[in-house]
Amino acid sequence: MFSQTLGTALGDWVAETHDMGYVGAGAVFGGLLLVTALLYYFTSISRVIFVLGSLHLDSPARSRRR
């Protein structure tokens, strides 16, 4: 619950504070998820870190799918 609340608040904050709207904020988080996926496949960093990171980055997108 904490993760989703934090992710939702972060998505709203990025969209409203930087005047990019929700589509722009979605592009930012989508880009960060892409970077996370690339690092997952091309590095030997702990996979647990990537799973937790992707859950936090995906929270703003999941909150808008109502």
mmCIF file as Biopython writes it, N, C-alpha, C and O atoms, coordinates in Angstrom:
data_model
#
loop_
_atom_site.group_PDB
_atom_site.id
_atom_site.type_symbol
_atom_site.label_atom_id
_atom_site.label_alt_id
_atom_site.label_comp_id
_atom_site.label_asym_id
_atom_site.label_entity_id
_atom_site.label_seq_id
_atom_site.pdbx_PDB_ins_code
_atom_site.Cartn_x
_atom_site.Cartn_y
_atom_site.Cartn_z
_atom_site.occupancy
_atom_site.B_iso_or_equiv
_atom_site.auth_seq_id
_atom_site.auth_asym_id
_atom_site.pdbx_PDB_model_num
ATOM 1   N N  . MET A ? 1  ? 0.823   -1.186 0.000   1.0 0.0 1  A 1 
ATOM 2   C CA . MET A ? 1  ? 0.000   0.000  0.000   1.0 0.0 1  A 1 
ATOM 3   C C  . MET A ? 1  ? 0.867   1.250  0.000   1.0 0.0 1  A 1 
ATOM 4   O O  . MET A ? 1  ? 0.559   2.220  -0.692  1.0 0.0 1  A 1 
ATOM 5   N N  . PHE A ? 2  ? 1.944   1.232  0.768   1.0 0.0 2  A 1 
ATOM 6   C CA . PHE A ? 2  ? 2.832   2.385  0.818   1.0 0.0 2  A 1 
ATOM 7   C C  . PHE A ? 2  ? 3.423   2.665  -0.554  1.0 0.0 2  A 1 
ATOM 8   O O  . PHE A ? 2  ? 3.507   3.818  -0.977  1.0 0.0 2  A 1 
ATOM 9   N N  . SER A ? 3  ? 3.831   1.608  -1.249  1.0 0.0 3  A 1 
ATOM 10  C CA . SER A ? 3  ? 4.448   1.757  -2.560  1.0 0.0 3  A 1 
ATOM 11  C C  . SER A ? 3  ? 3.492   2.394  -3.556  1.0 0.0 3  A 1 
ATOM 12  O O  . SER A ? 3  ? 3.880   3.288  -4.308  1.0 0.0 3  A 1 
ATOM 13  N N  . GLN A ? 4  ? 2.244   1.939  -3.567  1.0 0.0 4  A 1 
ATOM 14  C CA . GLN A ? 4  ? 1.284   2.495  -4.519  1.0 0.0 4  A 1 
ATOM 15  C C  . GLN A ? 4  ? 0.948   3.940  -4.178  1.0 0.0 4  A 1 
ATOM 16  O O  . GLN A ? 4  ? 0.819   4.770  -5.078  1.0 0.0 4  A 1 
ATOM 17  N N  . THR A ? 5  ? 0.804   4.252  -2.903  1.0 0.0 5  A 1 
ATOM 18  C CA . THR A ? 5  ? 0.511   5.628  -2.501  1.0 0.0 5  A 1 
ATOM 19  C C  . THR A ? 5  ? 1.663   6.546  -2.865  1.0 0.0 5  A 1 
ATOM 20  O O  . THR A ? 5  ? 1.448   7.639  -3.389  1.0 0.0 5  A 1 
ATOM 21  N N  . LEU A ? 6  ? 2.878   6.110  -2.595  1.0 0.0 6  A 1 
ATOM 22  C CA . LEU A ? 6  ? 4.054   6.910  -2.934  1.0 0.0 6  A 1 
ATOM 23  C C  . LEU A ? 6  ? 4.164   7.090  -4.441  1.0 0.0 6  A 1 
ATOM 24  O O  . LEU A ? 6  ? 4.457   8.189  -4.911  1.0 0.0 6  A 1 
ATOM 25  N N  . GLY A ? 7  ? 3.934   6.029  -5.202  1.0 0.0 7  A 1 
ATOM 26  C CA . GLY A ? 7  ? 4.021   6.109  -6.650  1.0 0.0 7  A 1 
ATOM 27  C C  . GLY A ? 7  ? 2.967   7.014  -7.245  1.0 0.0 7  A 1 
ATOM 28  O O  . GLY A ? 7  ? 3.250   7.768  -8.176  1.0 0.0 7  A 1 
ATOM 29  N N  . THR A ? 8  ? 1.752   6.950  -6.722  1.0 0.0 8  A 1 
ATOM 30  C CA . THR A ? 8  ? 0.677   7.800  -7.210  1.0 0.0 8  A 1 
ATOM 31  C C  . THR A ? 8  ? 0.984   9.261  -6.925  1.0 0.0 8  A 1 
ATOM 32  O O  . THR A ? 8  ? 0.817   10.113 -7.798  1.0 0.0 8  A 1 
ATOM 33  N N  . ALA A ? 9  ? 1.424   9.552  -5.732  1.0 0.0 9  A 1 
ATOM 34  C CA . ALA A ? 9  ? 1.762   10.926 -5.370  1.0 0.0 9  A 1 
ATOM 35  C C  . ALA A ? 9  ? 2.926   11.432 -6.208  1.0 0.0 9  A 1 
ATOM 36  O O  . ALA A ? 9  ? 2.925   12.585 -6.637  1.0 0.0 9  A 1 
ATOM 37  N N  . LEU A ? 10 ? 3.908   10.588 -6.442  1.0 0.0 10 A 1 
ATOM 38  C CA . LEU A ? 10 ? 5.060   10.987 -7.247  1.0 0.0 10 A 1 
ATOM 39  C C  . LEU A ? 10 ? 4.641   11.271 -8.685  1.0 0.0 10 A 1 
ATOM 40  O O  . LEU A ? 10 ? 5.095   12.251 -9.277  1.0 0.0 10 A 1 
ATOM 41  N N  . GLY A ? 11 ? 3.785   10.430 -9.250  1.0 0.0 11 A 1 
ATOM 42  C CA . GLY A ? 11 ? 3.301   10.662 -10.615 1.0 0.0 11 A 1 
ATOM 43  C C  . GLY A ? 11 ? 2.528   11.962 -10.729 1.0 0.0 11 A 1 
ATOM 44  O O  . GLY A ? 11 ? 2.725   12.720 -11.679 1.0 0.0 11 A 1 
ATOM 45  N N  . ASP A ? 12 ? 1.657   12.225 -9.779  1.0 0.0 12 A 1 
ATOM 46  C CA . ASP A ? 12 ? 0.900   13.478 -9.779  1.0 0.0 12 A 1 
ATOM 47  C C  . ASP A ? 12 ? 1.824   14.675 -9.609  1.0 0.0 12 A 1 
ATOM 48  O O  . ASP A ? 12 ? 1.651   15.695 -10.277 1.0 0.0 12 A 1 
ATOM 49  N N  . TRP A ? 13 ? 2.797   14.558 -8.726  1.0 0.0 13 A 1 
ATOM 50  C CA . TRP A ? 13 ? 3.727   15.660 -8.484  1.0 0.0 13 A 1 
ATOM 51  C C  . TRP A ? 13 ? 4.539   15.980 -9.738  1.0 0.0 13 A 1 
ATOM 52  O O  . TRP A ? 13 ? 4.700   17.148 -10.091 1.0 0.0 13 A 1 
ATOM 53  N N  . VAL A ? 14 ? 5.043   14.958 -10.406 1.0 0.0 14 A 1 
ATOM 54  C CA . VAL A ? 14 ? 5.828   15.183 -11.625 1.0 0.0 14 A 1 
ATOM 55  C C  . VAL A ? 14 ? 4.953   15.818 -12.702 1.0 0.0 14 A 1 
ATOM 56  O O  . VAL A ? 14 ? 5.391   16.743 -13.386 1.0 0.0 14 A 1 
ATOM 57  N N  . ALA A ? 15 ? 3.731   15.338 -12.857 1.0 0.0 15 A 1 
ATOM 58  C CA . ALA A ? 15 ? 2.836   15.860 -13.897 1.0 0.0 15 A 1 
ATOM 59  C C  . ALA A ? 15 ? 2.458   17.314 -13.650 1.0 0.0 15 A 1 
ATOM 60  O O  . ALA A ? 15 ? 2.420   18.114 -14.585 1.0 0.0 15 A 1 
ATOM 61  N N  . GLU A ? 16 ? 2.181   17.657 -12.405 1.0 0.0 16 A 1 
ATOM 62  C CA . GLU A ? 16 ? 1.677   18.991 -12.110 1.0 0.0 16 A 1 
ATOM 63  C C  . GLU A ? 16 ? 2.773   20.010 -11.840 1.0 0.0 16 A 1 
ATOM 64  O O  . GLU A ? 16 ? 2.618   21.180 -12.188 1.0 0.0 16 A 1 
ATOM 65  N N  . THR A ? 17 ? 3.868   19.598 -11.235 1.0 0.0 17 A 1 
ATOM 66  C CA . THR A ? 17 ? 4.922   20.538 -10.886 1.0 0.0 17 A 1 
ATOM 67  C C  . THR A ? 17 ? 5.719   20.988 -12.106 1.0 0.0 17 A 1 
ATOM 68  O O  . THR A ? 17 ? 6.114   22.150 -12.202 1.0 0.0 17 A 1 
ATOM 69  N N  . HIS A ? 18 ? 5.947   20.087 -13.015 1.0 0.0 18 A 1 
ATOM 70  C CA . HIS A ? 18 ? 6.793   20.397 -14.167 1.0 0.0 18 A 1 
ATOM 71  C C  . HIS A ? 18 ? 5.995   20.736 -15.418 1.0 0.0 18 A 1 
ATOM 72  O O  . HIS A ? 18 ? 6.558   20.776 -16.512 1.0 0.0 18 A 1 
ATOM 73  N N  . ASP A ? 19 ? 4.689   20.982 -15.278 1.0 0.0 19 A 1 
ATOM 74  C CA . ASP A ? 19 ? 3.807   21.393 -16.377 1.0 0.0 19 A 1 
ATOM 75  C C  . ASP A ? 19 ? 3.935   20.513 -17.606 1.0 0.0 19 A 1 
ATOM 76  O O  . ASP A ? 19 ? 3.939   21.014 -18.731 1.0 0.0 19 A 1 
ATOM 77  N N  . MET A ? 20 ? 4.039   19.207 -17.405 1.0 0.0 20 A 1 
ATOM 78  C CA . MET A ? 20 ? 4.119   18.298 -18.546 1.0 0.0 20 A 1 
ATOM 79  C C  . MET A ? 20 ? 2.853   17.486 -18.722 1.0 0.0 20 A 1 
ATOM 80  O O  . MET A ? 20 ? 2.715   16.765 -19.710 1.0 0.0 20 A 1 
ATOM 81  N N  . GLY A ? 21 ? 1.930   17.586 -17.787 1.0 0.0 21 A 1 
ATOM 82  C CA . GLY A ? 21 ? 0.689   16.827 -17.869 1.0 0.0 21 A 1 
ATOM 83  C C  . GLY A ? 21 ? 0.926   15.354 -17.587 1.0 0.0 21 A 1 
ATOM 84  O O  . GLY A ? 21 ? 2.053   14.911 -17.366 1.0 0.0 21 A 1 
ATOM 85  N N  . TYR A ? 22 ? -0.167  14.615 -17.604 1.0 0.0 22 A 1 
ATOM 86  C CA . TYR A ? 22 ? -0.070  13.199 -17.266 1.0 0.0 22 A 1 
ATOM 87  C C  . TYR A ? 22 ? 0.550   12.375 -18.388 1.0 0.0 22 A 1 
ATOM 88  O O  . TYR A ? 22 ? 1.177   11.348 -18.127 1.0 0.0 22 A 1 
ATOM 89  N N  . VAL A ? 23 ? 0.383   12.810 -19.622 1.0 0.0 23 A 1 
ATOM 90  C CA . VAL A ? 23 ? 1.014   12.093 -20.736 1.0 0.0 23 A 1 
ATOM 91  C C  . VAL A ? 23 ? 2.531   12.254 -20.665 1.0 0.0 23 A 1 
ATOM 92  O O  . VAL A ? 23 ? 3.269   11.289 -20.859 1.0 0.0 23 A 1 
ATOM 93  N N  . GLY A ? 24 ? 2.986   13.454 -20.392 1.0 0.0 24 A 1 
ATOM 94  C CA . GLY A ? 24 ? 4.418   13.699 -20.260 1.0 0.0 24 A 1 
ATOM 95  C C  . GLY A ? 24 ? 5.020   12.959 -19.081 1.0 0.0 24 A 1 
ATOM 96  O O  . GLY A ? 24 ? 6.113   12.401 -19.180 1.0 0.0 24 A 1 
ATOM 97  N N  . ALA A ? 25 ? 4.309   12.954 -17.970 1.0 0.0 25 A 1 
ATOM 98  C CA . ALA A ? 25 ? 4.793   12.217 -16.803 1.0 0.0 25 A 1 
ATOM 99  C C  . ALA A ? 25 ? 4.823   10.717 -17.094 1.0 0.0 25 A 1 
ATOM 100 O O  . ALA A ? 25 ? 5.728   10.009 -16.651 1.0 0.0 25 A 1 
ATOM 101 N N  . GLY A ? 26 ? 3.830   10.239 -17.839 1.0 0.0 26 A 1 
ATOM 102 C CA . GLY A ? 26 ? 3.835   8.835  -18.242 1.0 0.0 26 A 1 
ATOM 103 C C  . GLY A ? 26 ? 5.031   8.506  -19.111 1.0 0.0 26 A 1 
ATOM 104 O O  . GLY A ? 26 ? 5.608   7.425  -19.000 1.0 0.0 26 A 1 
ATOM 105 N N  . ALA A ? 27 ? 5.407   9.443  -19.982 1.0 0.0 27 A 1 
ATOM 106 C CA . ALA A ? 27 ? 6.590   9.239  -20.826 1.0 0.0 27 A 1 
ATOM 107 C C  . ALA A ? 27 ? 7.863   9.195  -19.981 1.0 0.0 27 A 1 
ATOM 108 O O  . ALA A ? 27 ? 8.763   8.400  -20.253 1.0 0.0 27 A 1 
ATOM 109 N N  . VAL A ? 28 ? 7.939   10.043 -18.963 1.0 0.0 28 A 1 
ATOM 110 C CA . VAL A ? 28 ? 9.106   10.040 -18.073 1.0 0.0 28 A 1 
ATOM 111 C C  . VAL A ? 28 ? 9.223   8.698  -17.356 1.0 0.0 28 A 1 
ATOM 112 O O  . VAL A ? 28 ? 10.294  8.091  -17.337 1.0 0.0 28 A 1 
ATOM 113 N N  . PHE A ? 29 ? 8.126   8.241  -16.770 1.0 0.0 29 A 1 
ATOM 114 C CA . PHE A ? 29 ? 8.172   6.976  -16.042 1.0 0.0 29 A 1 
ATOM 115 C C  . PHE A ? 29 ? 8.347   5.787  -16.981 1.0 0.0 29 A 1 
ATOM 116 O O  . PHE A ? 29 ? 8.988   4.799  -16.623 1.0 0.0 29 A 1 
ATOM 117 N N  . GLY A ? 30 ? 7.777   5.883  -18.185 1.0 0.0 30 A 1 
ATOM 118 C CA . GLY A ? 30 ? 7.999   4.833  -19.179 1.0 0.0 30 A 1 
ATOM 119 C C  . GLY A ? 30 ? 9.460   4.747  -19.586 1.0 0.0 30 A 1 
ATOM 120 O O  . GLY A ? 30 ? 10.002  3.655  -19.758 1.0 0.0 30 A 1 
ATOM 121 N N  . GLY A ? 31 ? 10.099  5.908  -19.739 1.0 0.0 31 A 1 
ATOM 122 C CA . GLY A ? 31 ? 11.526  5.935  -20.056 1.0 0.0 31 A 1 
ATOM 123 C C  . GLY A ? 31 ? 12.372  5.357  -18.936 1.0 0.0 31 A 1 
ATOM 124 O O  . GLY A ? 31 ? 13.345  4.644  -19.183 1.0 0.0 31 A 1 
ATOM 125 N N  . LEU A ? 32 ? 11.995  5.668  -17.707 1.0 0.0 32 A 1 
ATOM 126 C CA . LEU A ? 32 ? 12.723  5.109  -16.566 1.0 0.0 32 A 1 
ATOM 127 C C  . LEU A ? 32 ? 12.543  3.594  -16.478 1.0 0.0 32 A 1 
ATOM 128 O O  . LEU A ? 32 ? 13.470  2.875  -16.106 1.0 0.0 32 A 1 
ATOM 129 N N  . LEU A ? 33 ? 11.348  3.113  -16.821 1.0 0.0 33 A 1 
ATOM 130 C CA . LEU A ? 33 ? 11.128  1.663  -16.849 1.0 0.0 33 A 1 
ATOM 131 C C  . LEU A ? 33 ? 11.953  1.011  -17.951 1.0 0.0 33 A 1 
ATOM 132 O O  . LEU A ? 33 ? 12.460  -0.096 -17.770 1.0 0.0 33 A 1 
ATOM 133 N N  . LEU A ? 34 ? 12.092  1.681  -19.085 1.0 0.0 34 A 1 
ATOM 134 C CA . LEU A ? 34 ? 12.921  1.164  -20.170 1.0 0.0 34 A 1 
ATOM 135 C C  . LEU A ? 34 ? 14.377  1.064  -19.742 1.0 0.0 34 A 1 
ATOM 136 O O  . LEU A ? 34 ? 15.040  0.062  -20.012 1.0 0.0 34 A 1 
ATOM 137 N N  . VAL A ? 35 ? 14.874  2.098  -19.075 1.0 0.0 35 A 1 
ATOM 138 C CA . VAL A ? 35 ? 16.246  2.068  -18.567 1.0 0.0 35 A 1 
ATOM 139 C C  . VAL A ? 35 ? 16.412  0.924  -17.566 1.0 0.0 35 A 1 
ATOM 140 O O  . VAL A ? 35 ? 17.418  0.215  -17.586 1.0 0.0 35 A 1 
ATOM 141 N N  . THR A ? 36 ? 15.420  0.750  -16.692 1.0 0.0 36 A 1 
ATOM 142 C CA . THR A ? 36 ? 15.469  -0.338 -15.717 1.0 0.0 36 A 1 
ATOM 143 C C  . THR A ? 36 ? 15.524  -1.696 -16.416 1.0 0.0 36 A 1 
ATOM 144 O O  . THR A ? 36 ? 16.290  -2.573 -16.018 1.0 0.0 36 A 1 
ATOM 145 N N  . ALA A ? 37 ? 14.708  -1.864 -17.461 1.0 0.0 37 A 1 
ATOM 146 C CA . ALA A ? 37 ? 14.706  -3.137 -18.197 1.0 0.0 37 A 1 
ATOM 147 C C  . ALA A ? 37 ? 16.052  -3.379 -18.881 1.0 0.0 37 A 1 
ATOM 148 O O  . ALA A ? 37 ? 16.561  -4.500 -18.870 1.0 0.0 37 A 1 
ATOM 149 N N  . LEU A ? 38 ? 16.620  -2.345 -19.469 1.0 0.0 38 A 1 
ATOM 150 C CA . LEU A ? 38 ? 17.922  -2.504 -20.128 1.0 0.0 38 A 1 
ATOM 151 C C  . LEU A ? 38 ? 19.016  -2.857 -19.129 1.0 0.0 38 A 1 
ATOM 152 O O  . LEU A ? 38 ? 19.859  -3.713 -19.401 1.0 0.0 38 A 1 
ATOM 153 N N  . LEU A ? 39 ? 19.002  -2.201 -17.980 1.0 0.0 39 A 1 
ATOM 154 C CA . LEU A ? 39 ? 19.985  -2.528 -16.945 1.0 0.0 39 A 1 
ATOM 155 C C  . LEU A ? 39 ? 19.795  -3.950 -16.429 1.0 0.0 39 A 1 
ATOM 156 O O  . LEU A ? 39 ? 20.769  -4.637 -16.121 1.0 0.0 39 A 1 
ATOM 157 N N  . TYR A ? 40 ? 18.552  -4.388 -16.336 1.0 0.0 40 A 1 
ATOM 158 C CA . TYR A ? 40 ? 18.251  -5.749 -15.884 1.0 0.0 40 A 1 
ATOM 159 C C  . TYR A ? 40 ? 18.898  -6.780 -16.807 1.0 0.0 40 A 1 
ATOM 160 O O  . TYR A ? 40 ? 19.498  -7.750 -16.343 1.0 0.0 40 A 1 
ATOM 161 N N  . TYR A ? 41 ? 18.771  -6.566 -18.104 1.0 0.0 41 A 1 
ATOM 162 C CA . TYR A ? 41 ? 19.264  -7.554 -19.059 1.0 0.0 41 A 1 
ATOM 163 C C  . TYR A ? 41 ? 20.760  -7.456 -19.338 1.0 0.0 41 A 1 
ATOM 164 O O  . TYR A ? 41 ? 21.379  -8.446 -19.730 1.0 0.0 41 A 1 
ATOM 165 N N  . PHE A ? 42 ? 21.347  -6.286 -19.143 1.0 0.0 42 A 1 
ATOM 166 C CA . PHE A ? 42 ? 22.740  -6.107 -19.547 1.0 0.0 42 A 1 
ATOM 167 C C  . PHE A ? 42 ? 23.722  -5.886 -18.400 1.0 0.0 42 A 1 
ATOM 168 O O  . PHE A ? 42 ? 24.890  -5.587 -18.645 1.0 0.0 42 A 1 
ATOM 169 N N  . THR A ? 43 ? 23.271  -6.028 -17.152 1.0 0.0 43 A 1 
ATOM 170 C CA . THR A ? 43 ? 24.180  -5.919 -16.008 1.0 0.0 43 A 1 
ATOM 171 C C  . THR A ? 43 ? 23.969  -7.109 -15.077 1.0 0.0 43 A 1 
ATOM 172 O O  . THR A ? 43 ? 23.053  -7.910 -15.263 1.0 0.0 43 A 1 
ATOM 173 N N  . SER A ? 44 ? 24.829  -7.207 -14.081 1.0 0.0 44 A 1 
ATOM 174 C CA . SER A ? 44 ? 24.687  -8.298 -13.111 1.0 0.0 44 A 1 
ATOM 175 C C  . SER A ? 44 ? 24.247  -7.777 -11.738 1.0 0.0 44 A 1 
ATOM 176 O O  . SER A ? 44 ? 24.500  -8.416 -10.718 1.0 0.0 44 A 1 
ATOM 177 N N  . ILE A ? 45 ? 23.594  -6.624 -11.721 1.0 0.0 45 A 1 
ATOM 178 C CA . ILE A ? 45 ? 23.071  -6.064 -10.475 1.0 0.0 45 A 1 
ATOM 179 C C  . ILE A ? 45 ? 21.955  -6.972 -9.958  1.0 0.0 45 A 1 
ATOM 180 O O  . ILE A ? 45 ? 21.261  -7.613 -10.747 1.0 0.0 45 A 1 
ATOM 181 N N  . SER A ? 46 ? 21.784  -7.028 -8.651  1.0 0.0 46 A 1 
ATOM 182 C CA . SER A ? 46 ? 20.780  -7.884 -8.015  1.0 0.0 46 A 1 
ATOM 183 C C  . SER A ? 46 ? 19.405  -7.689 -8.649  1.0 0.0 46 A 1 
ATOM 184 O O  . SER A ? 46 ? 18.938  -6.561 -8.810  1.0 0.0 46 A 1 
ATOM 185 N N  . ARG A ? 47 ? 18.770  -8.788 -9.000  1.0 0.0 47 A 1 
ATOM 186 C CA . ARG A ? 47 ? 17.456  -8.744 -9.645  1.0 0.0 47 A 1 
ATOM 187 C C  . ARG A ? 47 ? 16.375  -8.227 -8.697  1.0 0.0 47 A 1 
ATOM 188 O O  . ARG A ? 47 ? 15.380  -7.660 -9.147  1.0 0.0 47 A 1 
ATOM 189 N N  . VAL A ? 48 ? 16.559  -8.412 -7.418  1.0 0.0 48 A 1 
ATOM 190 C CA . VAL A ? 48 ? 15.581  -7.929 -6.437  1.0 0.0 48 A 1 
ATOM 191 C C  . VAL A ? 48 ? 15.476  -6.406 -6.517  1.0 0.0 48 A 1 
ATOM 192 O O  . VAL A ? 48 ? 14.377  -5.859 -6.427  1.0 0.0 48 A 1 
ATOM 193 N N  . ILE A ? 49 ? 16.581  -5.732 -6.680  1.0 0.0 49 A 1 
ATOM 194 C CA . ILE A ? 49 ? 16.584  -4.269 -6.788  1.0 0.0 49 A 1 
ATOM 195 C C  . ILE A ? 49 ? 15.764  -3.826 -7.994  1.0 0.0 49 A 1 
ATOM 196 O O  . ILE A ? 49 ? 15.015  -2.853 -7.914  1.0 0.0 49 A 1 
ATOM 197 N N  . PHE A ? 50 ? 15.903  -4.535 -9.104  1.0 0.0 50 A 1 
ATOM 198 C CA . PHE A ? 50 ? 15.158  -4.172 -10.302 1.0 0.0 50 A 1 
ATOM 199 C C  . PHE A ? 50 ? 13.662  -4.414 -10.143 1.0 0.0 50 A 1 
ATOM 200 O O  . PHE A ? 50 ? 12.857  -3.611 -10.614 1.0 0.0 50 A 1 
ATOM 201 N N  . VAL A ? 51 ? 13.284  -5.492 -9.497  1.0 0.0 51 A 1 
ATOM 202 C CA . VAL A ? 51 ? 11.864  -5.772 -9.290  1.0 0.0 51 A 1 
ATOM 203 C C  . VAL A ? 51 ? 11.243  -4.693 -8.405  1.0 0.0 51 A 1 
ATOM 204 O O  . VAL A ? 51 ? 10.172  -4.173 -8.718  1.0 0.0 51 A 1 
ATOM 205 N N  . LEU A ? 52 ? 11.901  -4.360 -7.317  1.0 0.0 52 A 1 
ATOM 206 C CA . LEU A ? 52 ? 11.372  -3.321 -6.426  1.0 0.0 52 A 1 
ATOM 207 C C  . LEU A ? 52 ? 11.334  -1.964 -7.117  1.0 0.0 52 A 1 
ATOM 208 O O  . LEU A ? 52 ? 10.366  -1.217 -6.975  1.0 0.0 52 A 1 
ATOM 209 N N  . GLY A ? 53 ? 12.381  -1.646 -7.859  1.0 0.0 53 A 1 
ATOM 210 C CA . GLY A ? 53 ? 12.415  -0.376 -8.584  1.0 0.0 53 A 1 
ATOM 211 C C  . GLY A ? 53 ? 11.316  -0.279 -9.625  1.0 0.0 53 A 1 
ATOM 212 O O  . GLY A ? 53 ? 10.673  0.762  -9.760  1.0 0.0 53 A 1 
ATOM 213 N N  . SER A ? 54 ? 11.100  -1.354 -10.358 1.0 0.0 54 A 1 
ATOM 214 C CA . SER A ? 54 ? 10.059  -1.316 -11.386 1.0 0.0 54 A 1 
ATOM 215 C C  . SER A ? 54 ? 8.666   -1.225 -10.774 1.0 0.0 54 A 1 
ATOM 216 O O  . SER A ? 54 ? 7.775   -0.614 -11.364 1.0 0.0 54 A 1 
ATOM 217 N N  . LEU A ? 55 ? 8.462   -1.820 -9.605  1.0 0.0 55 A 1 
ATOM 218 C CA . LEU A ? 55 ? 7.166   -1.679 -8.939  1.0 0.0 55 A 1 
ATOM 219 C C  . LEU A ? 55 ? 6.903   -0.230 -8.548  1.0 0.0 55 A 1 
ATOM 220 O O  . LEU A ? 55 ? 5.776   0.251  -8.675  1.0 0.0 55 A 1 
ATOM 221 N N  . HIS A ? 56 ? 7.918   0.461  -8.081  1.0 0.0 56 A 1 
ATOM 222 C CA . HIS A ? 56 ? 7.754   1.870  -7.715  1.0 0.0 56 A 1 
ATOM 223 C C  . HIS A ? 56 ? 7.524   2.728  -8.950  1.0 0.0 56 A 1 
ATOM 224 O O  . HIS A ? 56 ? 6.708   3.649  -8.919  1.0 0.0 56 A 1 
ATOM 225 N N  . LEU A ? 57 ? 8.227   2.442  -10.026 1.0 0.0 57 A 1 
ATOM 226 C CA . LEU A ? 57 ? 8.060   3.228  -11.241 1.0 0.0 57 A 1 
ATOM 227 C C  . LEU A ? 57 ? 6.731   2.952  -11.931 1.0 0.0 57 A 1 
ATOM 228 O O  . LEU A ? 57 ? 6.213   3.818  -12.637 1.0 0.0 57 A 1 
ATOM 229 N N  . ASP A ? 58 ? 6.177   1.778  -11.743 1.0 0.0 58 A 1 
ATOM 230 C CA . ASP A ? 58 ? 4.931   1.404  -12.384 1.0 0.0 58 A 1 
ATOM 231 C C  . ASP A ? 58 ? 3.711   1.896  -11.599 1.0 0.0 58 A 1 
ATOM 232 O O  . ASP A ? 58 ? 2.606   1.907  -12.140 1.0 0.0 58 A 1 
ATOM 233 N N  . SER A ? 59 ? 3.882   2.293  -10.366 1.0 0.0 59 A 1 
ATOM 234 C CA . SER A ? 59 ? 2.745   2.721  -9.534  1.0 0.0 59 A 1 
ATOM 235 C C  . SER A ? 59 ? 1.939   3.865  -10.140 1.0 0.0 59 A 1 
ATOM 236 O O  . SER A ? 59 ? 0.710   3.798  -10.120 1.0 0.0 59 A 1 
ATOM 237 N N  . PRO A ? 60 ? 2.569   4.917  -10.680 1.0 0.0 60 A 1 
ATOM 238 C CA . PRO A ? 60 ? 1.756   5.985  -11.276 1.0 0.0 60 A 1 
ATOM 239 C C  . PRO A ? 60 ? 0.914   5.488  -12.449 1.0 0.0 60 A 1 
ATOM 240 O O  . PRO A ? 60 ? -0.216  5.943  -12.623 1.0 0.0 60 A 1 
ATOM 241 N N  . ALA A ? 61 ? 1.432   4.576  -13.246 1.0 0.0 61 A 1 
ATOM 242 C CA . ALA A ? 61 ? 0.671   4.053  -14.384 1.0 0.0 61 A 1 
ATOM 243 C C  . ALA A ? 61 ? -0.484  3.186  -13.904 1.0 0.0 61 A 1 
ATOM 244 O O  . ALA A ? 61 ? -1.581  3.260  -14.457 1.0 0.0 61 A 1 
ATOM 245 N N  . ARG A ? 62 ? -0.255  2.373  -12.890 1.0 0.0 62 A 1 
ATOM 246 C CA . ARG A ? 62 ? -1.329  1.513  -12.374 1.0 0.0 62 A 1 
ATOM 247 C C  . ARG A ? 62 ? -2.451  2.319  -11.746 1.0 0.0 62 A 1 
ATOM 248 O O  . ARG A ? 62 ? -3.608  1.903  -11.797 1.0 0.0 62 A 1 
ATOM 249 N N  . SER A ? 63 ? -2.138  3.456  -11.160 1.0 0.0 63 A 1 
ATOM 250 C CA . SER A ? 63 ? -3.183  4.240  -10.496 1.0 0.0 63 A 1 
ATOM 251 C C  . SER A ? 63 ? -4.086  4.934  -11.502 1.0 0.0 63 A 1 
ATOM 252 O O  . SER A ? 63 ? -5.205  5.305  -11.148 1.0 0.0 63 A 1 
ATOM 253 N N  . ARG A ? 64 ? -3.654  5.123  -12.725 1.0 0.0 64 A 1 
ATOM 254 C CA . ARG A ? 64 ? -4.450  5.826  -13.743 1.0 0.0 64 A 1 
ATOM 255 C C  . ARG A ? 64 ? -5.288  4.873  -14.600 1.0 0.0 64 A 1 
ATOM 256 O O  . ARG A ? 64 ? -6.038  5.337  -15.460 1.0 0.0 64 A 1 
ATOM 257 N N  . ARG A ? 65 ? -5.186  3.575  -14.395 1.0 0.0 65 A 1 
ATOM 258 C CA . ARG A ? 65 ? -5.896  2.603  -15.225 1.0 0.0 65 A 1 
ATOM 259 C C  . ARG A ? 65 ? -7.280  2.268  -14.686 1.0 0.0 65 A 1 
ATOM 260 O O  . ARG A ? 65 ? -7.669  1.101  -14.731 1.0 0.0 65 A 1 
ATOM 261 N N  . ARG A ? 66 ? -8.006  3.185  -14.204 1.0 0.0 66 A 1 
ATOM 262 C CA . ARG A ? 66 ? -9.333  2.901  -13.622 1.0 0.0 66 A 1 
ATOM 263 C C  . ARG A ? 66 ? -10.418 2.915  -14.645 1.0 0.0 66 A 1 
ATOM 264 O O  . ARG A ? 66 ? -11.583 2.694  -14.312 1.0 0.0 66 A 1 
#
